[in-house]
Amino acid sequence: MAHSDETGRRVNGNLYWLHVLGTDQLTAYFPHLKRGAEALDAFGLLTLFAGVLVHDHGSAYQRYQCWHAFCNAYHLRELS
């Protein structure tokens, strides 16, 4: 099982997205100027992943051939 997410950060005045893919033992970070499919493809790790991936409902994650689980924090946010 792994989780994936991204958050925006300013680097020298430019907006970058810090993408994260983590398991209970390892975490990979990948800064990219974009958020979504282009950045996830450049990250490269999800094309190799075959387990359960916990993520938000972002359509970019749906492209990968793994089991998908949605983060409950996003469910709660969407309900309120």
Backbone atoms as SQL, in Angstrom:
CREATE TABLE atoms (id INTEGER PRIMARY KEY, chain TEXT, resi INTEGER, resn TEXT, atom TEXT, x REAL, y REAL, z REAL);
INSERT INTO atoms VALUES
  (1, 'A', 1, 'MET', 'N', 0.843, -1.173, 0.000),
  (2, 'A', 1, 'MET', 'CA', 0.000, 0.000, 0.000),
  (3, 'A', 1, 'MET', 'C', 0.889, 1.236, 0.000),
  (4, 'A', 2, 'ALA', 'N', 0.442, 2.260, -0.713),
  (5, 'A', 2, 'ALA', 'CA', 1.159, 3.527, -0.779),
  (6, 'A', 2, 'ALA', 'C', 0.148, 4.661, -0.828),
  (7, 'A', 3, 'HIS', 'N', 0.613, 5.827, -0.497),
  (8, 'A', 3, 'HIS', 'CA', -0.236, 7.016, -0.638),
  (9, 'A', 3, 'HIS', 'C', 0.492, 8.029, -1.514),
  (10, 'A', 4, 'SER', 'N', -0.299, 8.833, -2.207),
  (11, 'A', 4, 'SER', 'CA', 0.273, 9.827, -3.096),
  (12, 'A', 4, 'SER', 'C', -0.514, 11.123, -2.975),
  (13, 'A', 5, 'ASP', 'N', 0.210, 12.224, -3.030),
  (14, 'A', 5, 'ASP', 'CA', -0.423, 13.537, -2.947),
  (15, 'A', 5, 'ASP', 'C', 0.546, 14.580, -3.481),
  (16, 'A', 6, 'GLU', 'N', 0.091, 15.809, -3.562),
  (17, 'A', 6, 'GLU', 'CA', 0.945, 16.904, -3.990),
  (18, 'A', 6, 'GLU', 'C', 0.500, 18.168, -3.270),
  (19, 'A', 7, 'THR', 'N', 1.431, 19.063, -3.102),
  (20, 'A', 7, 'THR', 'CA', 1.133, 20.353, -2.489),
  (21, 'A', 7, 'THR', 'C', 1.972, 21.427, -3.157),
  (22, 'A', 8, 'GLY', 'N', 1.411, 22.597, -3.282),
  (23, 'A', 8, 'GLY', 'CA', 2.107, 23.696, -3.938),
  (24, 'A', 8, 'GLY', 'C', 3.092, 24.378, -3.004),
  (25, 'A', 9, 'ARG', 'N', 4.241, 24.750, -3.544),
  (26, 'A', 9, 'ARG', 'CA', 5.279, 25.458, -2.792),
  (27, 'A', 9, 'ARG', 'C', 5.953, 26.473, -3.703),
  (28, 'A', 10, 'ARG', 'N', 6.326, 27.595, -3.142),
  (29, 'A', 10, 'ARG', 'CA', 7.063, 28.615, -3.897),
  (30, 'A', 10, 'ARG', 'C', 8.560, 28.339, -3.804),
  (31, 'A', 11, 'VAL', 'N', 9.226, 28.367, -4.955),
  (32, 'A', 11, 'VAL', 'CA', 10.676, 28.214, -5.037),
  (33, 'A', 11, 'VAL', 'C', 11.185, 29.391, -5.854),
  (34, 'A', 12, 'ASN', 'N', 11.945, 30.278, -5.220),
  (35, 'A', 12, 'ASN', 'CA', 12.450, 31.478, -5.887),
  (36, 'A', 12, 'ASN', 'C', 11.336, 32.254, -6.589),
  (37, 'A', 13, 'GLY', 'N', 10.171, 32.317, -5.956),
  (38, 'A', 13, 'GLY', 'CA', 9.046, 33.068, -6.491),
  (39, 'A', 13, 'GLY', 'C', 8.177, 32.312, -7.482),
  (40, 'A', 14, 'ASN', 'N', 8.584, 31.105, -7.884),
  (41, 'A', 14, 'ASN', 'CA', 7.810, 30.305, -8.830),
  (42, 'A', 14, 'ASN', 'C', 7.043, 29.206, -8.092),
  (43, 'A', 15, 'LEU', 'N', 5.817, 28.934, -8.547),
  (44, 'A', 15, 'LEU', 'CA', 5.020, 27.871, -7.951),
  (45, 'A', 15, 'LEU', 'C', 5.474, 26.518, -8.482),
  (46, 'A', 16, 'TYR', 'N', 5.877, 25.649, -7.576),
  (47, 'A', 16, 'TYR', 'CA', 6.203, 24.257, -7.891),
  (48, 'A', 16, 'TYR', 'C', 5.235, 23.373, -7.135),
  (49, 'A', 17, 'TRP', 'N', 5.072, 22.173, -7.633),
  (50, 'A', 17, 'TRP', 'CA', 4.257, 21.177, -6.937),
  (51, 'A', 17, 'TRP', 'C', 5.197, 20.112, -6.403),
  (52, 'A', 18, 'LEU', 'N', 5.091, 19.853, -5.115),
  (53, 'A', 18, 'LEU', 'CA', 5.884, 18.795, -4.499),
  (54, 'A', 18, 'LEU', 'C', 5.028, 17.545, -4.442),
  (55, 'A', 19, 'HIS', 'N', 5.345, 16.582, -5.290),
  (56, 'A', 19, 'HIS', 'CA', 4.624, 15.315, -5.365),
  (57, 'A', 19, 'HIS', 'C', 5.271, 14.333, -4.405),
  (58, 'A', 20, 'VAL', 'N', 4.435, 13.541, -3.741),
  (59, 'A', 20, 'VAL', 'CA', 4.911, 12.593, -2.744),
  (60, 'A', 20, 'VAL', 'C', 4.300, 11.227, -3.028),
  (61, 'A', 21, 'LEU', 'N', 5.123, 10.194, -2.937),
  (62, 'A', 21, 'LEU', 'CA', 4.658, 8.809, -2.972),
  (63, 'A', 21, 'LEU', 'C', 5.299, 8.122, -1.788),
  (64, 'A', 22, 'GLY', 'N', 4.475, 7.615, -0.868),
  (65, 'A', 22, 'GLY', 'CA', 5.030, 7.039, 0.349),
  (66, 'A', 22, 'GLY', 'C', 4.431, 5.692, 0.709),
  (67, 'A', 23, 'THR', 'N', 5.254, 4.857, 1.312),
  (68, 'A', 23, 'THR', 'CA', 4.828, 3.588, 1.899),
  (69, 'A', 23, 'THR', 'C', 5.158, 3.646, 3.386),
  (70, 'A', 24, 'ASP', 'N', 4.967, 2.539, 4.088),
  (71, 'A', 24, 'ASP', 'CA', 5.317, 2.522, 5.509),
  (72, 'A', 24, 'ASP', 'C', 6.829, 2.515, 5.717),
  (73, 'A', 25, 'GLN', 'N', 7.613, 2.281, 4.658),
  (74, 'A', 25, 'GLN', 'CA', 9.064, 2.219, 4.806),
  (75, 'A', 25, 'GLN', 'C', 9.831, 3.248, 3.985),
  (76, 'A', 26, 'LEU', 'N', 9.248, 3.736, 2.900),
  (77, 'A', 26, 'LEU', 'CA', 9.953, 4.654, 2.001),
  (78, 'A', 26, 'LEU', 'C', 9.058, 5.823, 1.599),
  (79, 'A', 27, 'THR', 'N', 9.671, 6.959, 1.354),
  (80, 'A', 27, 'THR', 'CA', 8.954, 8.122, 0.832),
  (81, 'A', 27, 'THR', 'C', 9.795, 8.755, -0.271),
  (82, 'A', 28, 'ALA', 'N', 9.143, 9.035, -1.392),
  (83, 'A', 28, 'ALA', 'CA', 9.824, 9.709, -2.508),
  (84, 'A', 28, 'ALA', 'C', 9.170, 11.062, -2.718),
  (85, 'A', 29, 'TYR', 'N', 9.999, 12.086, -2.919),
  (86, 'A', 29, 'TYR', 'CA', 9.540, 13.447, -3.180),
  (87, 'A', 29, 'TYR', 'C', 9.996, 13.849, -4.573),
  (88, 'A', 30, 'PHE', 'N', 9.128, 14.581, -5.278),
  (89, 'A', 30, 'PHE', 'CA', 9.457, 14.996, -6.639),
  (90, 'A', 30, 'PHE', 'C', 8.865, 16.378, -6.914),
  (91, 'A', 31, 'PRO', 'N', 9.704, 17.420, -6.978),
  (92, 'A', 31, 'PRO', 'CA', 9.187, 18.748, -7.316),
  (93, 'A', 31, 'PRO', 'C', 9.014, 18.881, -8.827),
  (94, 'A', 32, 'HIS', 'N', 7.933, 19.541, -9.234),
  (95, 'A', 32, 'HIS', 'CA', 7.660, 19.718, -10.658),
  (96, 'A', 32, 'HIS', 'C', 6.867, 21.004, -10.836),
  (97, 'A', 33, 'LEU', 'N', 7.017, 21.646, -11.966),
  (98, 'A', 33, 'LEU', 'CA', 6.279, 22.875, -12.250),
  (99, 'A', 33, 'LEU', 'C', 4.791, 22.634, -12.472),
  (100, 'A', 34, 'LYS', 'N', 4.415, 21.407, -12.741),
  (101, 'A', 34, 'LYS', 'CA', 3.019, 21.105, -13.040),
  (102, 'A', 34, 'LYS', 'C', 2.448, 20.137, -12.015),
  (103, 'A', 35, 'ARG', 'N', 1.135, 20.126, -12.007),
  (104, 'A', 35, 'ARG', 'CA', 0.374, 19.206, -11.170),
  (105, 'A', 35, 'ARG', 'C', -0.433, 18.342, -12.136),
  (106, 'A', 36, 'GLY', 'N', -0.512, 17.056, -11.920),
  (107, 'A', 36, 'GLY', 'CA', -1.319, 16.219, -12.784),
  (108, 'A', 36, 'GLY', 'C', -0.495, 15.204, -13.559),
  (109, 'A', 37, 'ALA', 'N', -1.071, 14.761, -14.673),
  (110, 'A', 37, 'ALA', 'CA', -0.526, 13.633, -15.429),
  (111, 'A', 37, 'ALA', 'C', 0.906, 13.854, -15.908),
  (112, 'A', 38, 'GLU', 'N', 1.201, 15.038, -16.411),
  (113, 'A', 38, 'GLU', 'CA', 2.558, 15.292, -16.910),
  (114, 'A', 38, 'GLU', 'C', 3.592, 15.126, -15.794),
  (115, 'A', 39, 'ALA', 'N', 3.288, 15.670, -14.629),
  (116, 'A', 39, 'ALA', 'CA', 4.215, 15.567, -13.501),
  (117, 'A', 39, 'ALA', 'C', 4.310, 14.135, -12.982),
  (118, 'A', 40, 'LEU', 'N', 3.181, 13.443, -12.882),
  (119, 'A', 40, 'LEU', 'CA', 3.203, 12.061, -12.386),
  (120, 'A', 40, 'LEU', 'C', 3.970, 11.146, -13.334),
  (121, 'A', 41, 'ASP', 'N', 3.822, 11.361, -14.626),
  (122, 'A', 41, 'ASP', 'CA', 4.586, 10.572, -15.601),
  (123, 'A', 41, 'ASP', 'C', 6.081, 10.859, -15.472),
  (124, 'A', 42, 'ALA', 'N', 6.429, 12.126, -15.261),
  (125, 'A', 42, 'ALA', 'CA', 7.844, 12.484, -15.095),
  (126, 'A', 42, 'ALA', 'C', 8.407, 11.887, -13.807),
  (127, 'A', 43, 'PHE', 'N', 7.598, 11.826, -12.764),
  (128, 'A', 43, 'PHE', 'CA', 7.994, 11.204, -11.494),
  (129, 'A', 43, 'PHE', 'C', 8.382, 9.755, -11.769),
  (130, 'A', 44, 'GLY', 'N', 7.560, 9.054, -12.549),
  (131, 'A', 44, 'GLY', 'CA', 7.905, 7.731, -13.044),
  (132, 'A', 44, 'GLY', 'C', 7.622, 6.546, -12.145),
  (133, 'A', 45, 'LEU', 'N', 7.344, 6.752, -10.883),
  (134, 'A', 45, 'LEU', 'CA', 7.184, 5.612, -9.973),
  (135, 'A', 45, 'LEU', 'C', 5.835, 4.920, -10.078),
  (136, 'A', 46, 'LEU', 'N', 4.784, 5.641, -10.421),
  (137, 'A', 46, 'LEU', 'CA', 3.457, 5.030, -10.449),
  (138, 'A', 46, 'LEU', 'C', 3.279, 4.051, -11.605),
  (139, 'A', 47, 'THR', 'N', 4.057, 4.194, -12.656),
  (140, 'A', 47, 'THR', 'CA', 3.958, 3.235, -13.754),
  (141, 'A', 47, 'THR', 'C', 4.439, 1.856, -13.317),
  (142, 'A', 48, 'LEU', 'N', 5.248, 1.804, -12.272),
  (143, 'A', 48, 'LEU', 'CA', 5.782, 0.544, -11.755),
  (144, 'A', 48, 'LEU', 'C', 4.979, -0.008, -10.587),
  (145, 'A', 49, 'PHE', 'N', 4.081, 0.795, -10.030),
  (146, 'A', 49, 'PHE', 'CA', 3.382, 0.417, -8.801),
  (147, 'A', 49, 'PHE', 'C', 2.212, -0.506, -9.098),
  (148, 'A', 50, 'ALA', 'N', 2.083, -1.606, -8.314),
  (149, 'A', 50, 'ALA', 'CA', 1.024, -2.578, -8.560),
  (150, 'A', 50, 'ALA', 'C', 0.153, -2.841, -7.339),
  (151, 'A', 51, 'GLY', 'N', 0.346, -2.112, -6.255),
  (152, 'A', 51, 'GLY', 'CA', -0.434, -2.337, -5.040),
  (153, 'A', 51, 'GLY', 'C', -1.646, -1.437, -4.956),
  (154, 'A', 52, 'VAL', 'N', -2.044, -1.133, -3.715),
  (155, 'A', 52, 'VAL', 'CA', -3.165, -0.233, -3.453),
  (156, 'A', 52, 'VAL', 'C', -2.604, 1.179, -3.292),
  (157, 'A', 53, 'LEU', 'N', -3.132, 2.106, -4.064),
  (158, 'A', 53, 'LEU', 'CA', -2.695, 3.493, -4.009),
  (159, 'A', 53, 'LEU', 'C', -3.811, 4.346, -3.412),
  (160, 'A', 54, 'VAL', 'N', -3.526, 4.965, -2.272),
  (161, 'A', 54, 'VAL', 'CA', -4.479, 5.866, -1.625),
  (162, 'A', 54, 'VAL', 'C', -4.185, 7.283, -2.115),
  (163, 'A', 55, 'HIS', 'N', -5.218, 7.956, -2.609),
  (164, 'A', 55, 'HIS', 'CA', -5.020, 9.298, -3.169),
  (165, 'A', 55, 'HIS', 'C', -6.327, 10.058, -3.145),
  (166, 'A', 56, 'ASP', 'N', -6.272, 11.344, -3.536),
  (167, 'A', 56, 'ASP', 'CA', -7.501, 12.113, -3.687),
  (168, 'A', 56, 'ASP', 'C', -8.197, 11.623, -4.960),
  (169, 'A', 57, 'HIS', 'N', -9.241, 12.253, -5.347),
  (170, 'A', 57, 'HIS', 'CA', -9.997, 11.806, -6.517),
  (171, 'A', 57, 'HIS', 'C', -9.430, 12.357, -7.818),
  (172, 'A', 58, 'GLY', 'N', -8.193, 12.807, -7.807),
  (173, 'A', 58, 'GLY', 'CA', -7.587, 13.391, -8.998),
  (174, 'A', 58, 'GLY', 'C', -7.590, 12.430, -10.181),
  (175, 'A', 59, 'SER', 'N', -8.042, 12.910, -11.326),
  (176, 'A', 59, 'SER', 'CA', -8.144, 12.054, -12.508),
  (177, 'A', 59, 'SER', 'C', -6.780, 11.570, -12.992),
  (178, 'A', 60, 'ALA', 'N', -5.724, 12.316, -12.703),
  (179, 'A', 60, 'ALA', 'CA', -4.392, 11.912, -13.163),
  (180, 'A', 60, 'ALA', 'C', -3.975, 10.571, -12.555),
  (181, 'A', 61, 'TYR', 'N', -4.413, 10.284, -11.337),
  (182, 'A', 61, 'TYR', 'CA', -4.053, 9.010, -10.697),
  (183, 'A', 61, 'TYR', 'C', -4.782, 7.827, -11.318),
  (184, 'A', 62, 'GLN', 'N', -5.954, 8.070, -11.877),
  (185, 'A', 62, 'GLN', 'CA', -6.770, 6.977, -12.422),
  (186, 'A', 62, 'GLN', 'C', -6.140, 6.310, -13.638),
  (187, 'A', 63, 'ARG', 'N', -5.149, 6.914, -14.207),
  (188, 'A', 63, 'ARG', 'CA', -4.494, 6.381, -15.407),
  (189, 'A', 63, 'ARG', 'C', -3.628, 5.170, -15.128),
  (190, 'A', 64, 'TYR', 'N', -3.299, 4.956, -13.859),
  (191, 'A', 64, 'TYR', 'CA', -2.334, 3.911, -13.505),
  (192, 'A', 64, 'TYR', 'C', -3.034, 2.610, -13.156),
  (193, 'A', 65, 'GLN', 'N', -2.418, 1.516, -13.577),
  (194, 'A', 65, 'GLN', 'CA', -2.985, 0.184, -13.430),
  (195, 'A', 65, 'GLN', 'C', -2.653, -0.398, -12.056),
  (196, 'A', 66, 'CYS', 'N', -3.307, 0.126, -11.035),
  (197, 'A', 66, 'CYS', 'CA', -3.155, -0.377, -9.679),
  (198, 'A', 66, 'CYS', 'C', -4.526, -0.332, -9.022),
  (199, 'A', 67, 'TRP', 'N', -4.608, -0.830, -7.801),
  (200, 'A', 67, 'TRP', 'CA', -5.851, -0.722, -7.041),
  (201, 'A', 67, 'TRP', 'C', -5.915, 0.689, -6.481),
  (202, 'A', 68, 'HIS', 'N', -7.096, 1.304, -6.515),
  (203, 'A', 68, 'HIS', 'CA', -7.255, 2.680, -6.060),
  (204, 'A', 68, 'HIS', 'C', -8.132, 2.720, -4.812),
  (205, 'A', 69, 'ALA', 'N', -7.689, 3.502, -3.836),
  (206, 'A', 69, 'ALA', 'CA', -8.480, 3.787, -2.640),
  (207, 'A', 69, 'ALA', 'C', -8.452, 5.292, -2.435),
  (208, 'A', 70, 'PHE', 'N', -9.570, 5.847, -2.022),
  (209, 'A', 70, 'PHE', 'CA', -9.648, 7.295, -1.861),
  (210, 'A', 70, 'PHE', 'C', -9.477, 7.683, -0.408),
  (211, 'A', 71, 'CYS', 'N', -8.762, 8.753, -0.189),
  (212, 'A', 71, 'CYS', 'CA', -8.461, 9.264, 1.138),
  (213, 'A', 71, 'CYS', 'C', -9.731, 9.799, 1.801),
  (214, 'A', 72, 'ASN', 'N', -10.008, 9.374, 3.037),
  (215, 'A', 72, 'ASN', 'CA', -11.216, 9.813, 3.734),
  (216, 'A', 72, 'ASN', 'C', -11.211, 11.299, 4.042),
  (217, 'A', 73, 'ALA', 'N', -10.062, 11.913, 4.185),
  (218, 'A', 73, 'ALA', 'CA', -10.024, 13.362, 4.418),
  (219, 'A', 73, 'ALA', 'C', -10.670, 14.095, 3.250),
  (220, 'A', 74, 'TYR', 'N', -10.483, 13.596, 2.035),
  (221, 'A', 74, 'TYR', 'CA', -11.106, 14.213, 0.877),
  (222, 'A', 74, 'TYR', 'C', -12.607, 13.951, 0.856),
  (223, 'A', 75, 'HIS', 'N', -13.030, 12.762, 1.292),
  (224, 'A', 75, 'HIS', 'CA', -14.472, 12.484, 1.390),
  (225, 'A', 75, 'HIS', 'C', -15.131, 13.473, 2.338),
  (226, 'A', 76, 'LEU', 'N', -14.530, 13.680, 3.502),
  (227, 'A', 76, 'LEU', 'CA', -15.096, 14.597, 4.492),
  (228, 'A', 76, 'LEU', 'C', -15.138, 16.026, 3.966),
  (229, 'A', 77, 'ARG', 'N', -14.097, 16.444, 3.285),
  (230, 'A', 77, 'ARG', 'CA', -14.065, 17.793, 2.723),
  (231, 'A', 77, 'ARG', 'C', -15.162, 17.985, 1.685),
  (232, 'A', 78, 'GLU', 'N', -15.396, 16.968, 0.866),
  (233, 'A', 78, 'GLU', 'CA', -16.408, 17.080, -0.175),
  (234, 'A', 78, 'GLU', 'C', -17.819, 17.067, 0.399),
  (235, 'A', 79, 'LEU', 'N', -18.002, 16.470, 1.567),
  (236, 'A', 79, 'LEU', 'CA', -19.318, 16.418, 2.185),
  (237, 'A', 79, 'LEU', 'C', -19.690, 17.708, 2.914),
  (238, 'A', 80, 'SER', 'N', -18.694, 18.478, 3.289),
  (239, 'A', 80, 'SER', 'CA', -19.004, 19.685, 4.066),
  (240, 'A', 80, 'SER', 'C', -19.225, 20.904, 3.199);
